[in-house]
Amino acid sequence: MYLNAIQDRTGAMSALTCSIIFVTTFAAWASSKVSNLPIASAETHPVRAIAMASEGGLLAEAVGIELSNFGYTIIDSASTSKLLVRLNMDELEIATPQGLKKLQDKGIDAYLTIKGAGSYDGQIQNASARASSTHSGRIIAGVSWQNGWGGQAGSIADRTMRKGLAEAAQEIAASLSKSLSLP
């Protein structure tokens, strides 16, 4: 009987200890976070064609692919660069009202700039995306994205919570598409 009482108390302590470890472990995990730029009023024109800025790298290309899955026509960064050469413009001039007007004249509704920062494991850590209307020059969609984390950097828990390029692009594109309007 004395042995059963000790086993019961030990079992209860083990369960309590396991519960505490479980709660503290999962409290130290966080999934990726996405925040949208608040848009005061909706744009009056539908967004069909989006030109990608050239400095976005692989993340911008992946977001472009995901946006095309939502039905947008995407002008990739290489094609945008060639278009800028034909229009006799550089990357600085594109953000001016005159530069955006030239893109609008070519049938482009928005200009998308994406920047990302890598992390210790080669994954994207943070990213931001901003779409500017070629009709008004206003920012019509904006997203800030942060990768998830869990436990110590590089641990199994951390690798489980972190997202790769494709998943990050999917989340960013889904968030952008909520602010952009297809016809």
N, CA, C and O of each residue as an XYZ file, in Angstrom:
732
protein
N       0.820     -1.180      0.000
C       0.000      0.000      0.000
C       0.872      1.254      0.000
O       0.604      2.201     -0.740
N       1.928      1.259      0.840
C       2.838      2.393      0.885
C       3.481      2.614     -0.483
O       3.657      3.756     -0.910
N       3.829      1.532     -1.167
C       4.430      1.606     -2.494
C       3.458      2.212     -3.510
O       3.864      3.012     -4.353
N       2.176      1.833     -3.434
C       1.171      2.405     -4.334
C       1.019      3.901     -4.106
O       0.864      4.652     -5.070
N       1.059      4.352     -2.861
C       0.932      5.784     -2.553
C       2.116      6.553     -3.127
O       1.933      7.647     -3.659
N       3.308      6.015     -3.033
C       4.503      6.667     -3.588
C       4.401      6.721     -5.104
O       4.726      7.741     -5.711
N       3.948      5.623     -5.727
C       3.808      5.606     -7.179
C       2.756      6.604     -7.638
O       2.943      7.277     -8.652
N       1.657      6.705     -6.908
C       0.615      7.667     -7.269
C       1.147      9.098     -7.193
O       0.921      9.905     -8.095
N       1.874      9.404     -6.079
C       2.435     10.738     -5.936
C       3.487     11.012     -7.008
O       3.525     12.111     -7.561
N       4.322     10.053     -7.305
C       5.351     10.201     -8.332
C       4.708     10.371     -9.694
O       5.161     11.192    -10.491
N       3.658      9.609     -9.976
C       2.935      9.731    -11.240
C       2.321     11.101    -11.394
O       2.360     11.697    -12.470
N       1.748     11.602    -10.296
C       1.149     12.937    -10.338
C       2.220     13.996    -10.549
O       2.014     14.950    -11.299
N       3.364     13.829     -9.890
C       4.451     14.794    -10.061
C       4.999     14.728    -11.477
O       5.326     15.756    -12.070
N       5.097     13.542    -12.011
C       5.597     13.411    -13.375
C       4.648     14.067    -14.354
O       5.090     14.745    -15.281
N       3.360     13.880    -14.168
C       2.373     14.505    -15.046
C       2.433     16.019    -14.928
O       2.350     16.733    -15.927
N       2.580     16.508    -13.687
C       2.672     17.948    -13.469
C       3.942     18.500    -14.111
O       3.910     19.537    -14.775
N       5.045     17.812    -13.913
C       6.311     18.239    -14.506
C       6.215     18.249    -16.028
O       6.657     19.197    -16.676
N       5.639     17.200    -16.593
C       5.473     17.141    -18.053
C       4.581     18.269    -18.552
O       4.850     18.859    -19.598
N       3.520     18.571    -17.808
C       2.616     19.661    -18.200
C       3.334     20.998    -18.186
O       3.165     21.805    -19.099
N       4.131     21.237    -17.161
C       4.877     22.505    -17.073
C       5.871     22.610    -18.218
O       5.973     23.658    -18.856
N       6.596     21.548    -18.482
C       7.564     21.564    -19.582
C       6.847     21.775    -20.907
O       7.314     22.546    -21.746
N       5.714     21.097    -21.106
C       4.944     21.229    -22.341
C       4.472     22.667    -22.544
O       4.626     23.220    -23.633
N       3.901     23.274    -21.512
C       3.372     24.636    -21.615
C       4.496     25.637    -21.876
O       4.354     26.510    -22.732
N       5.604     25.524    -21.155
C       6.691     26.486    -21.360
C       7.352     26.301    -22.718
O       7.807     27.271    -23.323
N       7.408     25.077    -23.198
C       7.995     24.843    -24.512
C       7.138     25.469    -25.599
O       7.657     26.177    -26.462
N       5.831     25.221    -25.572
C       4.969     25.750    -26.614
C       4.709     27.240    -26.466
O       4.354     27.899    -27.443
N       4.877     27.783    -25.275
C       4.724     29.227    -25.096
C       5.885     29.966    -25.752
O       5.776     31.157    -26.043
N       6.992     29.272    -25.985
C       8.165     29.892    -26.605
C       8.147     29.735    -28.124
O       9.144     30.051    -28.774
N       7.076     29.268    -28.697
C       6.951     29.104    -30.145
C       6.051     30.191    -30.696
O       5.131     30.656    -30.023
N       6.323     30.583    -31.903
C       5.456     31.556    -32.577
C       5.462     31.257    -34.068
O       6.516     31.035    -34.664
N       4.283     31.253    -34.659
C       4.206     31.049    -36.101
C       4.502     32.373    -36.802
O       4.674     33.404    -36.150
N       4.559     32.337    -38.116
C       4.854     33.555    -38.869
C       3.767     34.595    -38.640
O       2.618     34.265    -38.346
N       4.154     35.849    -38.782
C       3.222     36.955    -38.552
C       3.116     37.796    -39.815
O       4.120     38.080    -40.467
N       1.905     38.188    -40.153
C       1.652     39.030    -41.315
C       0.831     40.222    -40.851
O      -0.176     40.057    -40.163
N       1.255     41.412    -41.223
C       0.432     42.589    -40.940
C       0.263     43.383    -42.225
O       1.190     43.510    -43.024
N      -0.937     43.913    -42.406
C      -1.271     44.665    -43.609
C      -1.246     46.152    -43.325
O      -1.542     46.600    -42.217
N      -0.889     46.902    -44.340
C      -0.974     48.345    -44.268
C      -2.445     48.730    -44.311
O      -3.163     48.295    -45.212
N      -2.913     49.533    -43.362
C      -4.318     49.941    -43.445
C      -4.536     50.876    -44.630
O      -3.811     51.854    -44.807
N      -5.516     50.569    -45.413
C      -5.838     51.372    -46.594
C      -7.075     52.201    -46.261
O      -8.126     51.663    -45.913
N      -6.929     53.520    -46.373
C      -8.014     54.425    -45.990
C      -9.241     54.248    -46.877
O     -10.362     54.172    -46.374
N      -9.043     54.182    -48.170
C     -10.172     53.995    -49.078
C      -9.721     53.143    -50.250
O      -8.557     53.171    -50.649
N     -10.640     52.403    -50.782
C     -10.317     51.494    -51.884
C      -9.964     52.275    -53.147
O     -10.476     53.368    -53.388
N      -9.092     51.695    -53.930
C      -8.698     52.297    -55.204
C      -9.894     52.228    -56.161
O     -10.676     51.277    -56.123
N     -10.023     53.226    -57.001
C     -11.173     53.293    -57.905
C     -10.983     52.442    -59.163
O     -11.939     52.237    -59.911
N      -9.807     51.962    -59.402
C      -9.568     51.141    -60.593
C      -9.227     49.712    -60.183
O      -8.608     49.496    -59.141
N      -9.626     48.740    -60.990
C      -9.232     47.360    -60.690
C      -7.749     47.150    -61.010
O      -7.189     47.810    -61.886
N      -7.139     46.235    -60.296
C      -5.731     45.905    -60.532
C      -5.692     44.564    -61.243
O      -6.084     43.541    -60.683
N      -5.220     44.579    -62.473
C      -5.086     43.349    -63.264
C      -3.622     43.007    -63.496
O      -3.210     41.861    -63.312
N      -2.831     44.008    -63.902
C      -1.426     43.790    -64.262
C      -0.516     44.451    -63.230
O      -0.690     45.619    -62.881
N       0.455     43.681    -62.750
C       1.385     44.152    -61.725
C       2.813     43.972    -62.240
O       3.202     42.879    -62.653
N       3.586     45.058    -62.209
C       5.005     44.995    -62.581
C       5.826     44.813    -61.313
O       5.603     45.501    -60.316
N       6.773     43.889    -61.354
C       7.624     43.602    -60.202
C       8.904     44.438    -60.285
O       9.536     44.516    -61.339
N       9.275     45.058    -59.168
C      10.544     45.787    -59.098
C      11.687     44.793    -59.216
O      11.535     43.616    -58.888
N      12.822     45.270    -59.684
C      13.927     44.346    -59.972
C      14.733     43.936    -58.752
O      15.452     42.939    -58.819
N      14.648     44.657    -57.639
C      15.528     44.351    -56.514
C      14.999     43.288    -55.560
O      15.632     43.042    -54.534
N      13.887     42.657    -55.844
C      13.270     41.725    -54.898
C      13.865     40.336    -54.834
O      13.649     39.629    -53.851
N      14.602     39.923    -55.840
C      15.241     38.612    -55.822
C      14.258     37.451    -55.891
O      13.161     37.569    -56.436
N      14.688     36.314    -55.317
C      13.884     35.093    -55.369
C      12.539     35.254    -54.678
O      11.536     34.710    -55.141
N      12.508     35.998    -53.573
C      11.244     36.189    -52.870
C      10.229     36.902    -53.752
O       9.065     36.506    -53.801
N      10.658     37.948    -54.447
C       9.744     38.683    -55.330
C       9.240     37.782    -56.453
O       8.059     37.823    -56.798
N      10.117     36.977    -57.018
C       9.697     36.065    -58.084
C       8.678     35.059    -57.562
O       7.700     34.753    -58.244
N       8.902     34.546    -56.356
C       7.973     33.576    -55.770
C       6.621     34.227    -55.460
O       5.575     33.619    -55.688
N       6.639     35.456    -54.945
C       5.388     36.175    -54.681
C       4.660     36.442    -56.000
O       3.435     36.339    -56.062
N       5.401     36.783    -57.047
C       4.805     36.995    -58.369
C       4.092     35.754    -58.875
O       2.994     35.848    -59.422
N       4.705     34.596    -58.698
C       4.075     33.339    -59.112
C       2.787     33.112    -58.328
O       1.766     32.725    -58.897
N       2.840     33.352    -57.027
C       1.645     33.160    -56.201
C       0.540     34.144    -56.570
O      -0.635     33.776    -56.579
N       0.900     35.394    -56.875
C      -0.107     36.371    -57.300
C      -0.731     35.970    -58.634
O      -1.922     36.190    -58.856
N       0.071     35.383    -59.520
C      -0.494     34.919    -60.795
C      -1.488     33.789    -60.560
O      -2.442     33.637    -61.323
N      -1.276     32.996    -59.512
C      -2.242     31.951    -59.153
C      -3.570     32.551    -58.690
O      -4.608     31.893    -58.767
N      -3.542     33.795    -58.209
C      -4.770     34.490    -57.806
C      -5.459     35.150    -59.001
O      -6.564     35.675    -58.861
N      -4.819     35.128    -60.177
C      -5.449     35.675    -61.369
C      -4.857     36.982    -61.875
O      -5.353     37.539    -62.855
N      -3.821     37.480    -61.239
C      -3.182     38.717    -61.688
C      -2.217     38.423    -62.830
O      -1.631     37.342    -62.894
N      -2.057     39.387    -63.730
C      -1.029     39.296    -64.764
C       0.230     39.907    -64.167
O       0.233     41.067    -63.755
N       1.301     39.118    -64.123
C       2.539     39.559    -63.480
C       3.602     39.811    -64.538
O       3.883     38.951    -65.373
N       4.187     40.998    -64.490
C       5.342     41.324    -65.333
C       6.554     41.114    -64.438
O       6.797     41.898    -63.521
N       7.322     40.047    -64.705
C       8.429     39.713    -63.809
C       9.504     40.794    -63.824
O       9.482     41.701    -64.656
N      10.435     40.681    -62.897
C      11.441     41.732    -62.724
C      12.334     41.904    -63.953
O      12.728     43.026    -64.273
N      12.655     40.821    -64.637
C      13.491     40.940    -65.840
C      12.747     41.700    -66.937
O      13.322     42.563    -67.600
N      11.473     41.379    -67.123
C      10.674     42.080    -68.131
C      10.451     43.536    -67.746
O      10.438     44.411    -68.612
N      10.277     43.805    -66.448
C      10.119     45.190    -65.985
C      11.389     45.981    -66.262
O      11.319     47.132    -66.693
N      12.552     45.377    -66.020
C      13.828     46.061    -66.286
C      13.980     46.387    -67.771
O      14.427     47.476    -68.131
N      13.606     45.442    -68.627
C      13.677     45.688    -70.066
C      12.708     46.796    -70.480
O      13.026     47.622    -71.336
N      11.531     46.806    -69.868
C      10.557     47.849    -70.157
C      11.087     49.222    -69.731
O      10.900     50.209    -70.442
N      11.739     49.283    -68.586
C      12.309     50.547    -68.120
C      13.369     51.071    -69.082
O      13.464     52.278    -69.305
N      14.161     50.174    -69.651
C      15.170     50.581    -70.634
C      14.482     51.159    -71.867
O      14.890     52.202    -72.378
N      13.439     50.481    -72.342
C      12.697     50.983    -73.510
C      12.031     52.329    -73.241
O      11.895     53.153    -74.145
N      11.616     52.545    -71.990
C      10.972     53.803    -71.620
C      11.985     54.881    -71.215
O      11.612     56.000    -70.862
N      13.270     54.523    -71.274
C      14.350     55.441    -70.924
C      14.215     55.937    -69.475
O      14.328     57.131    -69.197
N      13.969     54.976    -68.557
C      13.831     55.282    -67.134
C      14.728     54.364    -66.321
O      15.109     53.284    -66.774
N      15.063     54.811    -65.107
C      15.787     53.942    -64.188
C      14.896     53.652    -62.979
O      13.761     54.123    -62.911
N      15.419     52.873    -62.024
C      14.624     52.457    -60.866
C      14.181     53.635    -60.006
O      13.124     53.567    -59.378
N      14.949     54.696    -59.964
C      14.571     55.869    -59.166
C      13.413     56.630    -59.798
O      12.539     57.135    -59.094
N      13.408     56.711    -61.111
C      12.362     57.461    -61.817
C      11.013     56.746    -61.814
O       9.972     57.376    -61.997
N      11.034     55.449    -61.610
C       9.796     54.685    -61.684
C       8.802     55.101    -60.603
O       7.591     55.030    -60.812
N       9.309     55.535    -59.448
C       8.437     55.898    -58.330
C       7.866     57.311    -58.445
O       7.064     57.721    -57.606
N       8.263     58.048    -59.457
C       7.725     59.400    -59.642
C       6.370     59.323    -60.339
O       6.076     58.324    -60.996
N       5.551     60.344    -60.211
C       4.265     60.327    -60.920
C       4.422     60.142    -62.435
O       3.606     59.467    -63.062
N       5.464     60.736    -63.021
C       5.689     60.591    -64.460
C       6.061     59.145    -64.816
O       5.618     58.612    -65.834
N       6.883     58.519    -63.960
C       7.279     57.131    -64.195
C       6.108     56.174    -64.083
O       5.954     55.270    -64.903
N       5.289     56.375    -63.072
C       4.112     55.528    -62.906
C       3.124     55.718    -64.053
O       2.468     54.768    -64.482
N       3.024     56.952    -64.543
C       2.136     57.235    -65.688
C       2.606     56.469    -66.933
O       1.788     55.952    -67.693
N       3.928     56.401    -67.134
C       4.451     55.644    -68.276
C       4.105     54.157    -68.162
O       3.801     53.508    -69.163
N       4.152     53.623    -66.937
C       3.762     52.224    -66.745
C       2.271     52.045    -66.996
O       1.852     51.056    -67.596
N       1.477     52.997    -66.538
C       0.029     52.935    -66.765
C      -0.274     52.937    -68.259
O      -1.156     52.207    -68.713
N       0.451     53.752    -69.026
C       0.251     53.806    -70.475
C       0.554     52.466    -71.145
O       0.062     52.193    -72.239
N       1.362     51.632    -70.491
C       1.691     50.301    -71.019
C       0.733     49.228    -70.489
O       0.949     48.036    -70.710
N      -0.324     49.653    -69.790
C      -1.327     48.702    -69.317
C      -1.047     48.104    -67.954
O      -1.677     47.119    -67.569
N      -0.111     48.682    -67.218
C       0.240     48.171    -65.893
C      -0.529     48.976    -64.849
O      -0.541     50.206    -64.891
N      -1.169     48.279    -63.916
C      -2.007     48.920    -62.904
C      -1.281     49.190    -61.586
O      -1.643     50.113    -60.856
N      -0.249     48.382    -61.277
C       0.461     48.543    -60.009
C       1.928     48.163    -60.175
O       2.295     47.356    -61.028
N       2.752     48.775    -59.329
C       4.184     48.497    -59.297
C       4.494     47.931    -57.915
O       4.262     48.597    -56.906
N       5.021     46.697    -57.862
C       5.219     45.986    -56.601
C       6.694     45.909    -56.235
O       7.519     45.418    -57.005
N       7.005     46.402    -55.050
C       8.361     46.355    -54.505
C       8.367     45.395    -53.331
O       7.544     45.507    -52.423
N       9.303     44.444    -53.350
C       9.415     43.460    -52.264
C      10.864     43.417    -51.808
O      11.788     43.365    -52.619
N      11.043     43.440    -50.496
C      12.383     43.317    -49.907
C      12.326     42.275    -48.812
O      11.355     42.199    -48.060
N      13.375     41.471    -48.728
C      13.430     40.437    -47.696
C      14.813     40.360    -47.093
O      15.803     40.715    -47.732
N      14.876     39.892    -45.852
C      16.149     39.702    -45.151
C      16.253     38.245    -44.739
O      15.303     37.667    -44.211
N      17.411     37.661    -44.984
C      17.645     36.267    -44.638
C      18.026     36.103    -43.183
O      18.223     37.079    -42.459
N      18.128     34.843    -42.765
C      18.432     34.533    -41.382
C      19.583     33.530    -41.310
O      20.171     33.169    -42.329
N      19.888     33.096    -40.111
C      20.999     32.185    -39.861
C      20.880     30.868    -40.622
O      21.894     30.231    -40.912
N      19.668     30.453    -40.947
C      19.464     29.157    -41.582
C      19.195     29.254    -43.080
O      18.828     28.263    -43.711
N      19.375     30.432    -43.645
C      19.157     30.615    -45.072
C      17.711     30.874    -45.451
O      17.423     31.114    -46.624
N      16.798     30.834    -44.500
C      15.392     31.114    -44.763
C      15.154     32.625    -44.683
O      15.967     33.368    -44.133
N      14.043     33.052    -45.233
C      13.645     34.453    -45.119
C      13.273     34.710    -43.661
O      12.514     33.934    -43.079
N      13.786     35.774    -43.063
C      13.425     36.126    -41.695
C      12.316     37.169    -41.669
O      11.323     37.015    -40.958
N      12.493     38.239    -42.456
C      11.516     39.327    -42.527
C      11.364     39.744    -43.980
O      12.290     39.607    -44.779
N      10.191     40.253    -44.309
C       9.955     40.757    -45.663
C       8.916     41.868    -45.608
O       8.080     41.926    -44.707
N       8.996     42.737    -46.592
C       7.968     43.761    -46.745
C       7.628     43.861    -48.230
O       8.482     43.667    -49.095
N       6.381     44.162    -48.497
C       5.907     44.307    -49.874
C       5.010     45.535    -49.938
O       4.221     45.797    -49.030
N       5.147     46.282    -51.031
C       4.352     47.504    -51.198
C       3.951     47.624    -52.656
O       4.801     47.591    -53.545
N       2.651     47.765    -52.902
C       2.138     47.948    -54.260
C       1.669     49.390    -54.404
O       0.867     49.881    -53.610
N       2.182     50.055    -55.428
C       1.794     51.439    -55.716
C       0.932     51.464    -56.966
O       1.239     50.795    -57.952
N      -0.139     52.231    -56.923
C      -1.024     52.376    -58.075
C      -0.343     53.219    -59.142
O       0.230     54.266    -58.841
N      -0.407     52.765    -60.382
C       0.130     53.577    -61.482
C      -0.870     54.664    -61.866
O      -0.519     55.596    -62.589
N      -2.100     54.557    -61.395
C      -3.136     55.549    -61.703
C      -3.066     56.753    -60.768
O      -3.189     57.897    -61.205
N      -2.866     56.482    -59.468
C      -2.890     57.568    -58.483
C      -1.549     57.818    -57.806
O      -1.341     58.880    -57.220
N      -0.639     56.853    -57.880
C       0.643     56.982    -57.187
C       0.575     56.580    -55.725
O       1.604     56.521    -55.052
N      -0.620     56.305    -55.224
C      -0.789     55.915    -53.823
C      -0.379     54.474    -53.593
O      -0.393     53.655    -54.511
N      -0.013     54.177    -52.357
C       0.220     52.788    -51.963
C      -1.149     52.152    -51.773
O      -1.950     52.611    -50.958
N      -1.409     51.095    -52.529
C      -2.725     50.453    -52.474
C      -2.705     49.130    -51.716
O      -3.760     48.587    -51.390
N      -1.517     48.610    -51.436
C      -1.402     47.388    -50.633
C      -0.013     47.358    -50.017
O       0.972     47.709    -50.667
N       0.057     46.946    -48.782
C       1.338     46.830    -48.106
C       1.292     45.702    -47.101
O       0.293     45.515    -46.408
N       2.384     44.946    -47.023
C       2.454     43.796    -46.129
C       3.818     43.766    -45.461
O       4.844     44.029    -46.088
N       3.806     43.442    -44.186
C       5.033     43.169    -43.444
C       4.917     41.729    -42.949
O       3.903     41.355    -42.359
N       5.950     40.921    -43.185
C       5.906     39.498    -42.855
C       7.118     39.145    -42.014
O       8.221     39.624    -42.279
N       6.922     38.305    -40.996
C       8.022     37.829    -40.152
C       7.907     36.323    -40.008
O       6.818     35.796    -39.782
N       9.026     35.633    -40.138
C       9.033     34.182    -40.025
C       8.796     33.763    -38.582
O       9.049     34.528    -37.652
N       8.311     32.545    -38.409
C       8.074     32.001    -37.080
C       9.365     31.573    -36.415
O      10.428     31.590    -37.035
N       9.273     31.188    -35.150
C      10.420     30.720    -34.400
C       9.938     29.791    -33.302
O       8.765     29.813    -32.928
N      10.827     28.992    -32.799
C      10.474     28.090    -31.708
C      11.710     27.604    -30.988
O      12.584     26.978    -31.587
N      11.780     27.891    -29.714
C      12.909     27.416    -28.921
C      14.222     28.046    -29.347
O      14.253     29.174    -29.839
N      15.288     27.317    -29.157
C      16.626     27.798    -29.486
C      16.839     27.768    -30.996
O      16.380     26.847    -31.673
N      17.526     28.763    -31.517
C      17.796     28.841    -32.953
C      18.457     27.548    -33.431
O      19.441     27.083    -32.855
N      17.895     26.984    -34.494
C      18.443     25.766    -35.077
C      17.910     24.478    -34.481
O      18.195     23.398    -35.001
N      17.141     24.564    -33.398
C      16.604     23.358    -32.766
C      15.508     22.745    -33.634
O      15.043     23.356    -34.596
N      15.111     21.540    -33.281
C      14.041     20.873    -34.020
C      12.761     21.697    -33.938
O      12.053     21.851    -34.933
N      12.468     22.222    -32.759
C      11.272     23.053    -32.592
C      11.344     24.282    -33.494
O      10.349     24.670    -34.106
N      12.512     24.881    -33.571
C      12.690     26.075    -34.399
C      12.498     25.740    -35.878
O      11.812     26.464    -36.600
N      13.105     24.649    -36.322
C      12.966     24.249    -37.726
C      11.523     23.903    -38.076
O      11.092     24.100    -39.212
N      10.775     23.387    -37.099
C       9.374     23.051    -37.319
C       8.523     24.301    -37.537
O       7.608     24.293    -38.361
N       8.816     25.360    -36.812
C       8.000     26.573    -36.861
C       8.345     27.487    -38.036
O       7.505     28.283    -38.454
N       9.554     27.392    -38.576
C       9.998     28.319    -39.618
C       9.472     27.901    -40.984
O       9.302     26.714    -41.264
N       9.221     28.881    -41.819
C       8.678     28.641    -43.153
C       9.729     28.923    -44.213
O      10.583     29.796    -44.056
N       9.646     28.166    -45.289
C      10.552     28.336    -46.402
C      10.062     29.408    -47.366
O       9.051     30.065    -47.118
N      10.777     29.577    -48.451
C      10.485     30.604    -49.444
C       9.074     30.471    -50.019
O       8.349     31.461    -50.115
N       8.688     29.266    -50.398
C       7.378     29.065    -51.023
C       6.239     29.401    -50.063
O       5.275     30.060    -50.451
N       6.345     28.954    -48.817
C       5.296     29.252    -47.840
C       5.225     30.741    -47.531
O       4.137     31.302    -47.400
N       6.384     31.379    -47.416
C       6.413     32.826    -47.166
C       5.755     33.568    -48.324
O       4.964     34.486    -48.107
N       6.077     33.173    -49.549
C       5.501     33.817    -50.730
C       3.986     33.636    -50.771
O       3.261     34.565    -51.126
N       3.507     32.456    -50.412
C       2.063     32.203    -50.393
C       1.358     33.126    -49.401
O       0.316     33.701    -49.715
N       1.925     33.265    -48.212
C       1.305     34.111    -47.191
C       1.322     35.588    -47.597
O       0.340     36.302    -47.395
N       2.429     36.037    -48.165
C       2.543     37.441    -48.591
C       1.564     37.724    -49.731
O       0.867     38.739    -49.718
N       1.514     36.828    -50.711
C       0.612     37.026    -51.857
C      -0.851     37.006    -51.412
O      -1.651     37.815    -51.882
N      -1.201     36.098    -50.520
C      -2.581     36.035    -50.035
C      -2.958     37.324    -49.321
O      -4.073     37.824    -49.475
N      -2.043     37.851    -48.554
C      -2.304     39.102    -47.841
C      -2.418     40.281    -48.804
O      -3.294     41.130    -48.645
N      -1.535     40.334    -49.800
C      -1.610     41.405    -50.797
C      -2.912     41.349    -51.582
O      -3.532     42.380    -51.843
N      -3.324     40.143    -51.957
C      -4.517     40.004    -52.798
C      -5.786     40.472    -52.078
O      -6.770     40.826    -52.727
N      -5.768     40.476    -50.757
C      -6.932     40.982    -50.006
C      -7.113     42.479    -50.195
O      -8.236     42.984    -50.160
N      -5.992     43.201    -50.398
C      -6.062     44.654    -50.573
C      -6.202     45.064    -52.028
O      -6.709     46.148    -52.316
N      -5.760     44.217    -52.950
C      -5.859     44.519    -54.372
C      -7.193     44.001    -54.891
O      -7.705     42.993    -54.404
N      -7.752     44.688    -55.878
C      -9.052     44.253    -56.379
C      -8.960     43.835    -57.836
O      -8.542     44.604    -58.702
N      -9.363     42.590    -58.081
C      -9.484     42.137    -59.459
C     -10.839     42.589    -59.995
O     -11.777     42.770    -59.219
N     -10.954     42.774    -61.307
C     -12.257     43.183    -61.857
C     -13.313     42.102    -61.682
O     -14.460     42.288    -62.089
